[in-house]
Amino acid sequence: MSKNTKRTSDNMASLAAETLSNPNSSAIAKSLAASALAQSGTDKQTSAEMEEKAGKALQSDKYSDATKSLAASVLSQANKERGN
């Protein structure tokens, strides 16, 4: 199985940290933020469950741009072969 070597950028890690510390952040935003931070500075890849959550967030009109940015970051770190 191929390995995706992308990692969370410093800017995205900062957004994720802010999201997690904000009491007004939605549950999905916090979930995506936690996933992004877990992949910061490691070779961890996005789980299939998080891929699904991130995909739904990107397709929905109800989420903020910040949430969609986190979703895009999480998806960019997904296993390449799983999407095929």
N, C-alpha and C positions, 0 to 999 in steps of 0.2 A: 504494500500500500504506500502511495507517495506521501511525503510529509510536506506540509505547508510551513515554511520557515518565517513567515511574516510575524511581526511582533507589534504590540500596541505602541504607538508613538507617545512621546512625552506629552504633547498637547492633548491627545485623546485620554491618556492616563489622568491628566489634570482634570479634564471634564468629567471623567468617571468618578474621581474622588469627590468633586464638588456635588455631583449627582447623589452619591451615597450619603453625603452629610446634609443634604437638603431635605428637611422633613416634608416638603411639599412635592417631592419627586414621586412619580407613579411607581407602582410595584414593578412594572415591566422595565421602566428606565433603570431602576436599581438593580434588577436582575441582569440587564445588559451591561451596566456599569461594572458589576462584580465580575462578570465574565471577561470583560475587557481588561480589568486590573489583574485578574488571575493570569492573563496571557502576557502581561507586561514584563519584559526581561526574561521570559522563559520560552521553551519550545512547545508549550501546551497548545492544543488545537481546540477549536470550538466543537462542542458536542452536537450530536444530531438534534437533540431537544432545543438547544440554544439556536441552532441554525433555523429551526422552524419558527421560534419566537421572533428572531430578528427579521426573517422574511416577512412575517405577518405585520410587524411594526412598520417596515418600509412600505408596505402596500396600503396601509391604513392612513386615512386623513386625520385621525384623531390624535396622533402623536406629534410632539414638538420636533423642531429641527434638531435639537440637541439629542433627543431620543433616537431619531433616525440616524444621526451621525454615529452614535454608539452602536446601533444595529448594523450599520455598514461596516464599521470596524470589526465587529464580531464576525460578520459573514466573510470578510476578507481573510480571516484567519481559519476558515473552515477547511476541512479535509477536501482536497481537490477531487479525489476519486469518488467521494460519496455523492457528489452532485451529478455524476454521470449515470 
